[in-house]
């Protein structure tokens, strides 16, 4: 798609044009992230490494993105598809066990979701 591509709207709907860039847009390297999930949405804070002293690196929050849970699911499906293609072509990506999600992480999310009231 180019900056002039549009999805043709149904009658009574607004046209959606792709590849418009915000004046606040920027690019940065992120190798850290934090998630927050509610029954209604999710936010992901991306972090970049920063030297804070001799031999000491901290992760600095750079940007937070808010997504609906349906958009989060689509993001997951696209990332999963890309990683599967990558690993099929180049081999497994190694990650440290300490960085992988645990059952405790999942239980914390379930507890938080259960404690958040949902009103109709």
C-alpha positions as CSV (number, residue, x, y, z in Angstrom):
1,X,0.0,0.0,0.0
2,X,1.1,3.6,-0.6
3,X,0.2,6.8,1.2
4,X,-2.7,7.3,-1.3
5,X,-4.2,3.8,-0.8
6,X,-7.6,3.7,0.7
7,X,-10.1,1.1,1.8
8,X,-13.3,1.9,0.1
9,X,-16.0,2.5,2.8
10,X,-19.4,1.0,2.9
11,X,-22.2,3.6,2.4
12,X,-22.3,5.8,5.5
13,X,-18.8,4.9,6.7
14,X,-15.6,6.9,6.7
15,X,-12.7,6.1,4.2
16,X,-9.5,4.8,5.9
17,X,-6.3,6.0,4.3
18,X,-3.0,4.2,5.2
19,X,0.6,5.3,5.8
20,X,-0.1,8.8,7.3
21,X,2.6,9.6,9.8
22,X,2.1,11.7,12.9
23,X,4.2,14.8,13.6
24,X,5.3,13.1,16.9
25,X,6.4,9.8,15.1
26,X,9.9,8.7,15.9
27,X,11.9,5.5,15.7
28,X,13.9,4.0,18.5
29,X,15.6,0.7,19.4
30,X,13.7,-1.2,22.1
31,X,14.8,-4.5,23.7
32,X,12.5,-4.3,26.7
33,X,8.8,-4.0,27.3
34,X,6.1,-4.2,29.9
35,X,2.5,-5.2,29.5
36,X,-0.7,-4.1,31.3
37,X,-3.9,-5.9,30.4
38,X,-7.4,-5.0,31.5
39,X,-10.7,-6.5,30.4
40,X,-11.0,-3.6,28.0
41,X,-7.6,-2.9,26.6
42,X,-3.9,-3.5,26.8
43,X,-0.9,-1.2,26.9
44,X,2.7,-2.1,26.0
45,X,5.5,0.2,27.2
46,X,8.6,-0.2,25.1
47,X,12.0,0.4,26.7
48,X,15.5,1.1,25.4
49,X,18.9,0.4,27.1
50,X,20.6,3.4,28.7
51,X,24.0,3.5,30.3
52,X,23.6,4.9,33.8
53,X,27.1,4.3,35.1
54,X,30.2,2.2,34.6
55,X,29.0,-1.3,33.8
56,X,25.4,-0.4,34.6
57,X,22.6,-0.4,32.0
58,X,19.0,0.5,32.8
59,X,15.9,0.1,30.7
60,X,14.3,3.5,29.9
61,X,10.6,3.8,29.0
62,X,10.4,5.3,25.5
63,X,6.7,5.0,24.5
64,X,3.5,3.3,25.5
65,X,1.0,2.0,23.0
66,X,-2.6,1.3,23.9
67,X,-4.5,-1.4,22.0
68,X,-8.0,-3.0,22.2
69,X,-7.9,-6.6,23.1
70,X,-9.0,-7.5,19.6
71,X,-6.1,-5.4,18.2
72,X,-3.7,-7.2,20.6
73,X,-4.9,-10.5,19.3
74,X,-4.2,-9.4,15.7
75,X,-0.8,-8.2,16.7
76,X,-0.1,-11.6,18.4
77,X,-1.2,-13.4,15.2
78,X,1.0,-11.3,12.9
79,X,4.0,-11.5,15.2
80,X,3.5,-15.3,15.6
81,X,3.4,-15.7,11.8
82,X,6.5,-13.6,11.2
83,X,8.5,-15.4,13.9
84,X,7.4,-18.8,12.5
85,X,8.6,-17.8,9.0
86,X,11.9,-16.4,10.5
87,X,12.6,-19.6,12.4
88,X,11.7,-21.8,9.5
89,X,14.2,-20.0,7.3
90,X,17.0,-19.1,9.8
91,X,16.6,-21.5,12.8
92,X,15.3,-21.2,16.3
93,X,15.6,-17.9,18.1
94,X,17.3,-18.4,21.5
95,X,15.8,-16.5,24.5
96,X,16.8,-16.8,28.1
97,X,14.5,-18.9,30.3
98,X,14.4,-16.0,32.9
99,X,12.8,-13.8,30.2
100,X,10.0,-16.2,29.2
101,X,6.5,-15.9,30.6
102,X,5.8,-18.1,33.6
103,X,2.6,-19.7,35.0
104,X,3.0,-17.1,37.8
105,X,2.8,-14.3,35.2
106,X,-0.4,-15.9,33.8
107,X,-1.9,-16.3,37.3
108,X,-1.2,-12.6,38.1
109,X,-3.0,-11.6,34.9
110,X,-6.0,-13.9,35.7
111,X,-6.2,-12.5,39.2
112,X,-6.1,-8.9,38.0
113,X,-8.8,-9.6,35.3
114,X,-11.0,-11.3,37.9
115,X,-10.7,-8.3,40.3
116,X,-11.7,-5.8,37.6
117,X,-15.4,-5.1,37.7
118,X,-17.1,-5.2,34.3
119,X,-20.4,-3.3,34.1
120,X,-22.8,-3.7,31.3
